[in-house]
């Protein structure tokens, strides 16, 4: 990379002395824990939002951090937070960098990468595990499996994401229909907030000691403080797993089947329903799949209970049962997320948008959002699958891709699709986010969903906890 381009990317818009901050924080916690190298600053300049691949390829990065920090203890984080508070320096917590909504865009501030806060303390008697916020999700799940347990939180980003990021974004995983989202698993929290205070929320099976303040930080996306430790409830590793799949004439047939099954209080670990486009894309090798919709189930748990649930599903589902091979294929490929990186160099804009709605609205919302994406000039593909389910409704996970027309750059095309989808969801009674959070991508529509009074309450809480607005400024609100 040419030196003048490198200089422009790093220093554009900065107004602080990088070396001064580097030296002062280095003297507080150790110089081996801080960096101002160009490669580190570039790596920590963005999250995994697919549109950022275009920005990287076109040298149009919006932000770059002042320095990167790798604290090794909670006390390190207390010192960093106190320093940044006293010097009015923004702080940007970083886990695995797998967010997809520009919730991480460090500008004129320090990146606090938590991956060295990585201890695991298993409490088998109480069925809990306490972990440092930087623990990698795949490592945690494999450790628990080795010990005979599972957390049950298996997001697509499991190999890259960290537990602190899960809590911060209110994440949910592929097995959520049985085990719930991260909010259902969380027992206790430890957070560092400005000007460097540790807030500890202890773990109990249940407590009625006033409002549950843990929930204030679930989904907070770094705007209040830095999550440094979490305690989760865990489950015995399932004794048996049963895999079932069906073909139905339409996506909506699959939805109706699942709605009726869940009304019976049956809780498969995994349910996924693909529309006709995504069925063909992912399961093209199955006979007679063209023009149909596929539904897959994973039922797991204690052997007798799993068999009962599977028996009820087979009794109730109206469709063509096609065995367990589609489910095995899904298990094998579920962590592959390479499409965006393959298509971006060709100028193809690709992204996903997950929303949710109640059963009474979900079918019409699917139609309207698909139409909204297709109606943006340049869109070549618009599809969806349903990925998380409740007795009251489900999550729709949309995918769009296109080649922007000549009069539109990729960023404008991307914004236009997002805008039409968000406005459609708000208009027809859905929620604009199911599990990826808000970030800067969805923030223009947050007030519309929360209502003015609730949004103002959120702003008041933000100002109360982070009075200098140093915690991930610009994100969410």
HELIX and SHEET records of a PDB file:
HELIX    1   1 UNK A    3  UNK A   11  1                                   9    
HELIX    2   2 UNK A   18  UNK A   29  1                                  12    
HELIX    3   3 UNK A   31  UNK A   33  5                                   3    
HELIX    4   4 UNK A   38  UNK A   43  1                                   6    
HELIX    5   5 UNK A   51  UNK A   57  1                                   7    
HELIX    6   6 UNK A   74  UNK A   87  1                                  14    
HELIX    7   7 UNK A  137  UNK A  146  1                                  10    
HELIX    8   8 UNK A  163  UNK A  169  1                                   7    
HELIX    9   9 UNK A  176  UNK A  179  1                                   4    
HELIX   10  10 UNK A  182  UNK A  185  1                                   4    
HELIX   11  11 UNK A  214  UNK A  217  1                                   4    
HELIX   12  12 UNK A  251  UNK A  262  1                                  12    
HELIX   13  13 UNK A  276  UNK A  283  1                                   8    
HELIX   14  14 UNK A  303  UNK A  316  1                                  14    
HELIX   15  15 UNK A  325  UNK A  333  1                                   9    
HELIX   16  16 UNK A  339  UNK A  344  1                                   6    
HELIX   17  17 UNK A  359  UNK A  374  1                                  16    
HELIX   18  18 UNK A  410  UNK A  427  1                                  18    
HELIX   19  19 UNK A  443  UNK A  450  1                                   8    
HELIX   20  20 UNK A  452  UNK A  465  1                                  14    
SHEET    1   A 4 UNK A  34  UNK A  35  0                                        
SHEET    2   A 4 UNK A  67  UNK A  69 -1                                        
SHEET    3   A 4 UNK A 109  UNK A 113  1                                        
SHEET    4   A 4 UNK A  90  UNK A  94  1                                        
SHEET    1   B 5 UNK A 120  UNK A 123  0                                        
SHEET    2   B 5 UNK A 128  UNK A 132 -1                                        
SHEET    3   B 5 UNK A 225  UNK A 233 -1                                        
SHEET    4   B 5 UNK A 186  UNK A 193 -1                                        
SHEET    5   B 5 UNK A 197  UNK A 201 -1                                        
SHEET    1   C 2 UNK A 149  UNK A 150  0                                        
SHEET    2   C 2 UNK A 235  UNK A 236 -1                                        
SHEET    1   D 7 UNK A 320  UNK A 321  0                                        
SHEET    2   D 7 UNK A 240  UNK A 248 -1                                        
SHEET    3   D 7 UNK A 293  UNK A 301 -1                                        
SHEET    4   D 7 UNK A 270  UNK A 274 -1                                        
SHEET    5   D 7 UNK A 379  UNK A 390 -1                                        
SHEET    6   D 7 UNK A 393  UNK A 402 -1                                        
SHEET    7   D 7 UNK A 349  UNK A 358 -1                                        
END                                                                             
